Amino acid sequence: MSLINDLSWRYATKRMNGNKVSADKIESLLDAIRLSASGFGLQPYQVFVIENPELRAQIQPIAYGQPQITEASHILVFAAWNDITEEKIDAFMQLVSETRNVPVEALADYRGAIAGSMLQLPMEVQAGWAARQVYLAMGTALAAAAELKIDTTPMEGFVPAKLDELLGLSEKGLHSVLILAVGERDAANDYMANAAKVRYSKDELFVRM
Ligand SMILES: Cc1cc2nc3c(=O)[nH]c(=O)nc-3n(C[C@H](O)[C@H](O)[C@H](O)COP(=O)(O)O)c2cc1C
């Protein structure tokens, strides 16, 4: 299975060489993220695609000086919704209706299932649920990038409140959850480039019943 080869090839790249990833490959990566699964299909997030070097230089100290932020070709900031509201659910139902060419009224049960399980939750729980969907999108991105032979670093190592402030995310009803640095490995200077993958054995990881 070629995906296994791709996943063996990828690693969380510590040093990148500044080379640009082609626009075609970036668009394919964004297409894959767009196709990620999410709870109810709601996609409760937005992804900020940041190429601007000055902005990335401002983000670097917020990410504890990690070099990939400026050595990458692009960074993607995955930001989750702060809450799930009637308006957001209705906007999504409208999209379902238009995409599948069914009247909104025919989607009442679907809408009810989302509203019934989401709207009564405290806002922090809604935000946490939204953030979990971001992690799934990140997983999709990592696999897709590996298939495209793009190097990546998934990153939680940053101060979310500071990044939110810099990017004005609160005003947009969003909070930053993850950064994905996207670029090309600097194999000669990356101590992780040839490191063996550390993973539990299948006997330890899987409980077959
Ligand atoms: C949610 C998440 C956050 C991570 N944050 C960082 C980070 O801030 N900086 C970094 O260099 N690597 C980060 N990593 C990379 C992990 O350390 C790496 O994926 C793990 O050690 C497994 O190695 P591999 O991805 O190279 O196979 C993160 C990984 C994940 C999944």
The ligand as an ORCA input file, in Angstrom:
! r2SCAN-3c Opt
* xyz 0 1
  C      -0.716     17.705     17.878
  C       0.745     17.708     17.615
  C       1.536     18.771     18.035
  C       2.900     18.798     17.740
  N       3.640     19.915     18.060
  C       4.932     19.993     17.603
  C       5.671     21.203     17.713
  O       5.190     22.226     18.199
  N       6.928     21.226     17.220
  C       7.507     20.138     16.615
  O       8.660     20.226     16.172
  N       6.823     18.973     16.507
  C       5.566     18.876     16.967
  N       4.850     17.719     16.806
  C       5.486     16.565     16.156
  C       5.562     15.309     17.029
  O       6.551     15.444     17.991
  C       5.793     14.113     16.101
  O       4.706     13.995     15.225
  C       5.977     12.825     16.871
  O       7.161     12.853     17.630
  C       5.993     11.619     15.939
  O       7.033     11.696     15.011
  P       6.823     11.796     13.444
  O       5.650     12.707     13.201
  O       8.112     12.395     12.954
  O       6.581     10.424     12.931
  C       3.493     17.689     17.090
  C       2.697     16.609     16.696
  C       1.340     16.634     16.914
  C       0.506     15.483     16.383
*
